[in-house]
């Protein structure tokens, strides 16, 4: 049985969500990203109306504002986009468990084991598109082909809201006039090298003997030759179920009565959770403070931030704000923090947290080499209570992993 791989890519995902939730934006150029007055900010994504003016993702926001000053500029609302992405993921997994996410808005599906359920590849693609629209109100483009490389290129050729089905033979003909940069893994550097060698289109690569490509570029040449002819045997690799939250808490033998002691505990929890986030390459957008009063009255307060965070300091400051917002209502037996709305896609927050991120990773590296926390941020050390009289009954991590 020939493999059947489906590639799905949400159309202008972030902008489409904004237009869906604000129908008055329909038909207008919408740019999601930094403020148009920002010096360093970039475009996260934009509507197709904005793209007609030359605006595109990762473009400096000031350039976008110059090209399309009449656009509606909106900030990134990552928690909302993540919620919709989870809806899309659930739809895809209802068709097959073999789902490999590439980013927040696109994925590969191996449909080979379920192909007999549909009248053909086109019917399969329509079913996926209709299910996504029914669940989210958004459009997606879909490409179907015998492998990942062809499925992605097919999907790209049909955007927006397209459905393209290729056999391997059809794909080889369709690829021939395309620029060589359309092949998987060919970036600007490799593309320039291929052009210098006389390979400007995929057809140029197809016309060269495989051995000639190997002599010029080694095994990379063989790989490019195979991709040009639509050959790609990489499997669809479903990722393990993503962690939904990370948490850590401390229980005391003697209850806390002073806010300063509670903040000292928050500083420790922030360091632990920050380390775990960075070790997994994750960012959080939601933090929950958990307080257990005597005898067993548990209360929680939560905060969702406009941008994902990963730094110990950010975790501590958010937790501190939650604590100060309600104060302590009595003796506290347990203090805990939970981080949720986790993502491996920090988006624009990298611009704001780059320096803190470097310091956090340096701290992690030094502490790992020493086998104990020998380096800590001064701000968090100051938050700790040096005269803490409360003996701990124990600390524990909750959620998917409970490492101390």
Secondary structure, DSSP 8 states (H G I E B T S, - for coil): ----EEEEEETTHHHHHHHHH-GGGTTS-EEEES-TT-SS-BEEEE-HHHHTTT--TT-BHHHHHHH-TTSEEE---HHHHHHHHHHHHHHHHHH-S-EEEEETTEEEEE-GGGGGGSSSHHHHHHHHHHHHHHHHS--EEEEEESSHHHHHHHHHHH-SS-EEE--HHHHHHHHHTSBGGGSTT--HHHHHHHHHTT--BHHHHHHS-HHHHHHHHTHHHHHHHHHHTT--------------EEEEEEEEEEEE--HHHHHHHHHHHHHHHHHHHHHHT-BEEEEEEEEEETTTEEEEEEEEEEEEE--HHHHHHHHHHHHHHH---S-EEEEEEEEES-BS--TTHHHHHHHHHHHHHHHHHHHHHHTS-----HHHHHHS-TT----EEEEEEEET----
